[in-house]
Amino acid sequence: DPQAIVRVPYQKTHTPDDVLRRKIASYIAAISGQRVSDIERKLPEVMPRWGKVRIVDGDYISCSWAREKRSEQGRDNSFIRYEIEVKDRAHPNRWIPQIGYGQLDEILLCTIPDNDKKLWGRLAGQVRLFAVITPCRTGGRDAARDIVAHAQSGAQIVADIQSVMAVVGRIQTRDKWYLIDRTGGMVRPEFIPADLEDDE
């Protein structure tokens, strides 16, 4: 059963730029073991994009490209908690889970070609949904358990849509943004002003 359901707005003829295509190729290379350059050459030019997603039994999330303009204190449901696997620095052949936070920029639909089974392997012919995320620099800390703030964002990353877990809120205090993550059932009310409590 699907864990995420994409929703309009929808751009059927969207074409990712070269930088993003490279990131998509790098993501596929990491899970397939193939060379980034080989994959990049064979990726489809057109990758339709969606503007919203609903996590089954969970949140509605809007992508930043499609989010309606709101007031500064309005609800922004484009910031998310996501979970990906990264290489263990101490053991390069081992992958470990890492929690991240960031802004969901877009959701791309990529139809993997089925004419080169040697290159694509089990991915050949699959339709994959990729989440394009601008990560907050939080050092892998879990805002559902600890107080986590960030002041900067990192370079865009690409992950499978199944990596997107939930919407998170943010409260700005001076030069930092504090993350409000209720996925663990723990609320940090000291960082939620009363007049903003419903705007997570």
C-alpha positions as CSV (number, residue, x, y, z in Angstrom):
1,D,0.0,0.0,0.0
2,P,1.2,3.5,-0.7
3,Q,2.5,5.5,2.2
4,A,2.3,8.9,0.4
5,I,-0.3,10.3,-1.9
6,V,0.7,13.1,-4.2
7,R,-1.7,15.9,-5.1
8,V,-2.1,18.9,-7.4
9,P,-0.8,21.3,-8.4
10,Y,0.9,19.2,-11.1
11,Q,3.3,20.2,-13.9
12,K,3.4,17.5,-16.5
13,T,6.2,18.8,-18.6
14,H,8.6,20.0,-15.9
15,T,12.3,19.7,-16.7
16,P,14.8,19.6,-13.8
17,D,17.9,21.7,-14.3
18,D,21.4,20.1,-14.7
19,V,22.3,20.6,-11.1
20,L,19.2,18.7,-9.9
21,R,19.6,16.0,-12.5
22,R,23.1,15.4,-11.1
23,K,21.7,15.1,-7.6
24,I,19.1,12.6,-8.8
25,A,21.7,10.6,-10.6
26,S,23.9,10.6,-7.4
27,Y,21.0,9.3,-5.3
28,I,20.2,6.5,-7.8
29,A,24.0,5.6,-8.0
30,A,24.2,5.3,-4.3
31,I,21.4,2.6,-4.2
32,S,22.3,0.9,-7.5
33,G,26.1,0.9,-7.4
34,Q,26.4,2.3,-10.9
35,R,28.4,5.4,-12.0
36,V,26.7,8.8,-11.6
37,S,27.7,9.9,-15.1
38,D,26.2,6.8,-16.7
39,I,22.9,7.2,-14.9
40,E,22.8,11.0,-15.6
41,R,23.0,10.4,-19.3
42,K,20.1,8.0,-19.3
43,L,17.7,9.9,-17.1
44,P,14.5,11.1,-18.7
45,E,14.6,14.8,-19.6
46,V,11.1,15.5,-18.4
47,M,10.1,14.7,-14.8
48,P,6.6,15.8,-13.9
49,R,6.4,17.5,-10.5
50,W,3.7,17.6,-7.8
51,G,3.0,20.4,-5.4
52,K,1.5,18.5,-2.4
53,V,1.6,15.2,-0.7
54,R,-0.4,13.5,2.0
55,I,1.2,11.0,4.3
56,V,-1.2,8.1,4.9
57,D,-2.7,8.5,8.4
58,G,-0.6,11.7,8.7
59,D,0.0,15.2,7.5
60,Y,-0.7,17.2,4.3
61,I,2.5,18.7,3.1
62,S,3.0,21.5,0.5
63,C,6.1,22.0,-1.6
64,S,7.7,25.4,-1.4
65,W,7.2,25.9,-5.2
66,A,3.5,25.5,-4.9
67,R,2.8,26.9,-1.4
68,E,0.3,29.8,-1.4
69,K,1.7,33.1,-0.3
70,R,0.8,33.8,3.3
71,S,1.4,36.3,6.0
72,E,4.7,36.0,7.9
73,Q,2.8,34.4,10.8
74,G,0.7,32.1,8.6
75,R,1.0,28.4,8.5
76,D,3.9,27.1,6.5
77,N,3.5,23.3,6.0
78,S,6.5,22.9,3.7
79,F,9.0,22.1,6.5
80,I,9.4,18.5,7.3
81,R,11.1,15.8,9.3
82,Y,12.7,13.2,7.0
83,E,14.8,10.1,7.6
84,I,17.5,8.9,5.3
85,E,20.5,6.5,5.4
86,V,24.0,7.8,5.3
87,K,27.4,6.2,5.2
88,D,29.0,5.5,8.6
89,R,32.2,7.5,8.7
90,A,33.8,4.9,10.9
91,H,32.7,2.0,8.6
92,P,32.4,3.2,5.0
93,N,30.6,0.1,3.9
94,R,27.9,0.5,6.5
95,W,24.8,2.7,6.2
96,I,23.1,4.1,9.2
97,P,19.8,6.0,9.6
98,Q,19.9,9.8,10.1
99,I,17.1,12.2,11.1
100,G,16.9,15.4,9.2
101,Y,14.8,18.5,8.9
102,G,14.3,20.8,5.9
103,Q,12.0,22.4,3.4
104,L,10.3,20.2,0.8
105,D,10.9,22.0,-2.4
106,E,9.3,19.7,-4.9
107,I,8.2,16.2,-5.7
108,L,9.5,14.7,-9.0
109,L,8.1,11.7,-10.8
110,C,10.9,9.8,-12.6
111,T,10.1,6.9,-14.9
112,I,13.2,4.8,-15.0
113,P,13.9,3.6,-18.5
114,D,13.5,-0.2,-19.1
115,N,15.8,-0.5,-22.1
116,D,19.1,-1.0,-20.2
117,K,18.7,-3.7,-17.5
118,K,22.5,-3.9,-17.0
119,L,22.5,-0.2,-15.9
120,W,19.3,0.0,-14.0
121,G,19.0,-3.5,-12.5
122,R,15.9,-3.9,-10.4
123,L,15.0,-0.2,-10.9
124,A,14.4,-0.7,-14.7
125,G,10.9,0.4,-15.7
126,Q,10.0,1.6,-12.2
127,V,8.2,4.9,-11.5
128,R,9.9,6.6,-8.6
129,L,8.9,9.7,-6.6
130,F,11.8,11.8,-5.4
131,A,11.6,14.4,-2.7
132,V,13.8,17.4,-3.3
133,I,14.7,18.9,0.1
134,T,16.7,21.9,1.3
135,P,18.0,20.6,4.6
136,C,18.3,22.6,7.8
137,R,21.7,22.2,9.4
138,T,20.8,20.4,12.6
139,G,23.6,17.9,12.9
140,G,21.3,14.9,12.9
141,R,19.7,15.8,16.2
142,D,16.1,14.7,16.9
143,A,13.8,17.7,17.7
144,A,11.1,15.3,19.0
145,R,13.4,14.5,21.9
146,D,15.7,17.6,22.3
147,I,15.6,21.3,21.7
148,V,16.9,21.8,18.2
149,A,17.5,25.1,16.5
150,H,19.1,26.0,13.2
151,A,20.4,29.2,11.6
152,Q,21.5,27.9,8.2
153,S,20.4,25.6,5.4
154,G,22.5,23.2,3.4
155,A,22.6,22.3,-0.3
156,Q,19.6,20.6,-1.8
157,I,19.4,16.8,-1.5
158,V,17.3,14.2,-3.2
159,A,15.6,11.3,-1.3
160,D,12.8,8.8,-1.9
161,I,9.4,10.3,-1.1
162,Q,9.0,7.5,1.6
163,S,11.8,9.4,3.5
164,V,9.3,12.2,4.3
165,M,7.8,11.6,7.7
166,A,5.8,14.6,8.9
167,V,5.3,18.3,8.9
168,V,7.3,20.2,11.6
169,G,6.8,23.8,12.8
170,R,9.3,26.5,13.3
171,I,9.5,29.4,15.7
172,Q,11.9,32.2,15.0
173,T,13.8,33.6,18.0
174,R,16.5,36.3,17.2
175,D,18.7,34.8,14.6
176,K,17.6,31.1,14.9
177,W,14.7,28.9,14.1
178,Y,13.5,26.4,16.7
179,L,11.9,23.3,15.3
180,I,8.6,22.0,16.7
181,D,8.5,18.2,16.1
182,R,5.5,16.4,17.6
183,T,6.2,13.0,16.0
184,G,7.4,11.6,19.3
185,G,4.5,13.0,21.2
186,M,6.7,15.5,23.0
187,V,5.8,19.1,22.8
188,R,8.1,22.0,23.7
189,P,5.6,24.7,24.7
190,E,8.4,27.1,25.9
191,F,9.1,27.8,22.3
192,I,5.5,28.2,21.1
193,P,4.1,31.7,21.8
194,A,0.4,31.5,22.7
195,D,-0.6,33.5,19.6
196,L,1.3,31.2,17.3
197,E,0.5,27.8,18.9
198,D,-1.8,26.8,16.1
199,D,0.6,27.8,13.3
200,E,3.0,24.9,13.6
